[in-house]
Amino acid sequence: MSGKLIVGDLTLNDWKAVMRYRKLTEKKAQPKIDKSRYPVNRYEKDNDFLHLYVNDVRVLTPYEYKRLKDAIPKERYKTVFDILMITGMRYVELARLYNCKQWYNEKRNLIHLPEEAQQKHKRTQQERTIHPLPSMFNYLLRDLWNGAKLPAQTTFNKDLQRWAKLAGINPYGISVKTSRKTIESWCVAAGILESTVCLRQGHDSLTSMKHYQGLAFSDDELRDIKKILTEWSILR
């Protein structure tokens, strides 16, 4: 039986060897998830909020933002969370801003991120300026700089999930990307020009629209979004 031809000149043993090789190569070709940074855990996606996920990253409503912030036990980390929310910066960018105070122009109340702040392999612009910012934003940055170094991104991701659970929010999709995706979606929902959002966040227009066109907020949520963005001087 083992020597019988079954496909062309292949024997049964040859055919089995080919199938084993295919399974091995297909397994290697599957993309690997960095479980240390974005751990796969026992949580499942919230079916009641499927309209508020962007690439499996959870976007917060205004109510959830306040609940999550209230659940954070230390003022130090509340400050970090608020800065991430208001600016939409990536966590790595905030970590570098901590060491580069000169990137903040206090006189004009803006953050200018040079090329080295981002380190994006598919970066569409070399640098960007984040503005407008709240009038008292300099006090948030002073609190940031007067405190200890930021925790590792993996640690803060786990902390955010833990705090989300305390706040009664499903932790699935909660990470340091949540603040960035949330402020971007709020700006788009509030009617801020797409070009303005893209420049502030470092996206091209196609990326921004593709991610946020399908998100839906209730009338009450949209009202609260506009109120918060106005308080942060983002919406005028």
N, C-alpha and C positions, 0 to 999 in steps of 0.2 A: 504493500500500500504506500509506504513512504517513498518508493521510487517511481510511482505513477505520475505521468505528466498531467497537469491540470490546467495550466495557462501557458501557452507557448512552450518554452523549454524549462519552465519551473516545476520542480517537484513539490510535493506537499510540504516537506521540511523547509524548502526555499520560500514557499508562500508564507508559512508561519513566521519565518525570520523577517520577511518584508513587513508583515503586519505589526510585529513587535517594534520594529524600527520606526514605523509611522506613528504609533502610539507614543513612543519615546520623544520624537521630534515635536509632535503636537503639544505634548505636555510642557516641553521647554519653551515653546513659542508663546504660551499664555503669559500675558503681562503680570508682573508681580506687584502687589500692593505693599507699600511701606507700612506694615502693621505697627511699627514702633511710633510713627508720627500720627497716623490716622488708623487706630486699632479697630479691627473688626470685632464687634462684641455681641452680646446677646440681645441688644436692643433691635427692634424692628421699626420700619418706617411708619409714621403716624398716618393712618388712612384718612383722618379728618383734615389733614393739612397737606395732602398731596400736591395742592396748588402752590405750596410755599417751599418747594425744594428746587434748588438749582444744581444740577449735577450731583445730587444726593447731599448737598449742603443745605442745611435748614436756614431759611430766612425768617426772621422774627417779626411779629407784629409789635406795635408800640407797647401794648399791654405786656407782652412777653419780655420785651427789652427791659421794662421797669421791674418786672418780677425777677428776672435773672440778675439784674444789678443789685436788687435788694437782698438776694440770696448769697451774694459774695461777702464773705465774713470780714475781710480786711480792706480798709480804705485804700491801701496801696494798690490792690488788684482792681478795686472799683475804678481807680484813676486810669489804670492800664486799659481796662475794658472800654471806658468812655473815650479815651484817645483813639483807640482802634475804631470805635463806632463813628466818631465825628469826622475823622480824617479818611477812613476807608483804607488805611495803609495795610500792607502785608505785615505779618508779625516780624519777619526778618528786617523789614525797613524800619520798624519802630525800634528794634534792638540796635540797629546801626545809628539811628537818631539819638539814642541814649548816649552813645559815645561821640557824637558829632553835633554839639550844640550849635555850631555855626550854620547848620542847615535851617535853623529857625530864625527868621527875620522879625524880631519883636516890634520894631518900629512900624513895619507894614503888616504885621500879624499874618504871616504866611510861612509855609514850609516849602523849601525848594530841594527836591531830591535829585541829586546828580546821578549819573549813570551807575556808579558803583553801589548805590543804595539798593538797586533792584536785583541785579544778577539774574535776569530772565533770559533764557536761551533764545526764546522767540519774541524778544522785546520789540515792540512796534515804534517806540520813541525812546530817545536816548536819555531824557530827563523830564521831570514834570514839576509843576508848582501846584501845591494844594492850598486853595483859597476859594471863597472866603471862609474864615474861621470865627467862632464866637469871640466876643469882645474880651472875655476873661480867660481866654484859652491859655495865655501865658502862665497863669497860676497852675493849671493842670500840668504843664510841662515842668514847672519848677518843682512840683511835688514828685514828678517822675524822676527828675535828675537828682533830687535830694535823697531818694531812696536807693535801696539795693539794686543790683543788677537784675534784669528781667530773668525769670525762670526759663528753662529750655522750652522750646515749642511743644515737645511731647508732653512735658509736665503740665503746661497751661491747657493743652487740649483735654487732658484727663480731668483737670480741675473744672473746666467749663462744663464738661458732661456731668460731673458730680454736683455742681451748683445748679445746673438745669434740672436735675432730678429733684433737688430740694425745692426748686421753684414750681414744681408740678409740670415741667415741660419734658416731653419725650426727648431723651438725650441723643437719639439717632440723628446723625448729621450735624450735631453741634461741635464746632471746632473753632480755631482762630480764624477760619475762613468765613464764619457766620457773620461777624461784624462787617466785613468788607462786602459780602453779598447783600446784607441787609441794607446798608446805606445806599448802595447802588440801586437796589430795587425801589427804595423809598423815593429817591430822586427822580427816577423814571416815572413812578406812579404819580408823583406830585406835579408832573408836567414840566420839569426842568429840561431845557434843551439837551437833546442827545449829545451834541458836540461838547457842551459844557461838562456833562457827566463823564464823557470819554476822556477829555483832557485832564480833569481832576483825578481820575482813577487810573489813567495810563492804559486805556483800551482804545482799539479802533472801533468805529461805529458798528460794524458788522458783529463783532463780538458782543458788544453791549446789548444790541437789540435781540440777538439770538437767545441770550440768556434770560431776558426779563420780559419779553412780550407776553408770555403765557401766565405771568403772575397776576393774582387777583386779590384785591383787598376790599373789605366791606366799606360802606360809606362812612361809618364811624371810625374805622381804622384809617381811612384816607384823611379824614378830618384831623385825627391825632397826629398822623405823619406830617401833615403840613404845619401843624402847630409846633412840633419838635424841630423841624427843619428851619422854621422861622426863628425860634429861640436860638438855634445854632448859627444863625445868619447865613445859612445856605440857601434858603428860599426868601426872596425879597419881593 
